[in-house]
């Protein structure tokens, strides 16, 4: 499967990174590094998609038939 989404990644005062996406409702991921946060966000997107399918609902985001997840990551870091 493939989904292209924009992530907003913020560095929190605690030193960890938080990712959210306006394109994938419910996606929230937190990690110690940007790379770890992106990987967690990919996993969360997959799980959210599977949850919609299990419930028989139409996901509010589109996934193609390819078997991969591709991210268009927009990174916003605090000064």
C-alpha positions as CSV (number, residue, x, y, z in Angstrom):
1,X,0.0,0.0,0.0
2,X,1.1,3.6,-0.5
3,X,0.0,6.8,1.1
4,X,1.6,10.2,0.6
5,X,1.0,12.6,3.5
6,X,2.5,15.7,5.0
7,X,3.8,15.5,8.6
8,X,4.2,18.3,11.0
9,X,7.1,17.5,13.3
10,X,7.7,19.7,16.3
11,X,10.5,19.5,18.9
12,X,8.9,19.6,22.3
13,X,10.4,21.2,25.4
14,X,11.0,17.8,26.8
15,X,13.5,17.1,23.9
16,X,11.3,14.6,22.0
17,X,9.7,15.1,18.6
18,X,5.9,15.0,18.0
19,X,4.4,14.3,14.5
20,X,0.9,15.0,13.4
21,X,-0.8,15.1,10.1
22,X,-3.8,17.1,8.9
23,X,-4.2,14.6,6.1
24,X,-4.5,11.5,8.4
25,X,-6.9,12.3,11.2
26,X,-5.9,10.7,14.5
27,X,-2.2,10.4,13.6
28,X,0.0,11.3,16.5
29,X,3.6,9.9,16.8
30,X,6.3,10.7,19.3
31,X,10.0,9.8,19.1
32,X,13.5,10.6,20.4
33,X,14.7,11.6,16.9
34,X,13.1,12.8,13.7
35,X,13.9,9.5,12.0
36,X,12.3,7.5,14.8
37,X,9.3,9.8,14.8
38,X,8.7,9.4,11.1
39,X,9.0,5.6,11.3
40,X,6.5,5.6,14.2
41,X,4.2,7.9,12.1
42,X,4.3,5.4,9.2
43,X,3.3,2.6,11.5
44,X,0.5,4.7,13.0
45,X,-0.9,5.5,9.5
46,X,-0.9,1.8,8.6
47,X,-2.7,0.9,11.8
48,X,-5.3,3.6,11.4
49,X,-6.0,2.5,7.9
50,X,-6.4,-1.1,9.0
51,X,-8.7,0.0,11.8
52,X,-11.0,1.7,9.4
53,X,-11.1,-1.4,7.1
54,X,-11.8,-3.7,10.1
55,X,-14.8,-1.5,11.1
56,X,-16.1,-1.5,7.5
57,X,-15.6,2.2,7.2
58,X,-14.1,4.2,4.4
59,X,-10.7,5.7,5.6
60,X,-10.6,9.5,5.4
61,X,-7.3,9.2,3.4
62,X,-6.4,7.3,0.3
63,X,-4.0,4.4,-0.1
64,X,-3.0,3.1,-3.5
65,X,-2.5,-0.6,-4.3
66,X,1.3,-0.5,-4.1
67,X,2.8,-2.2,-1.1
68,X,4.7,0.7,0.4
69,X,4.3,3.9,2.4
70,X,5.8,7.1,1.0
71,X,5.8,10.3,3.0
72,X,6.1,13.8,1.8
73,X,7.5,15.2,5.1
74,X,7.2,18.9,5.9
75,X,9.4,19.5,9.0
76,X,8.8,22.5,11.3
77,X,11.4,22.9,13.9
78,X,11.4,25.5,16.7
79,X,14.1,28.1,16.9
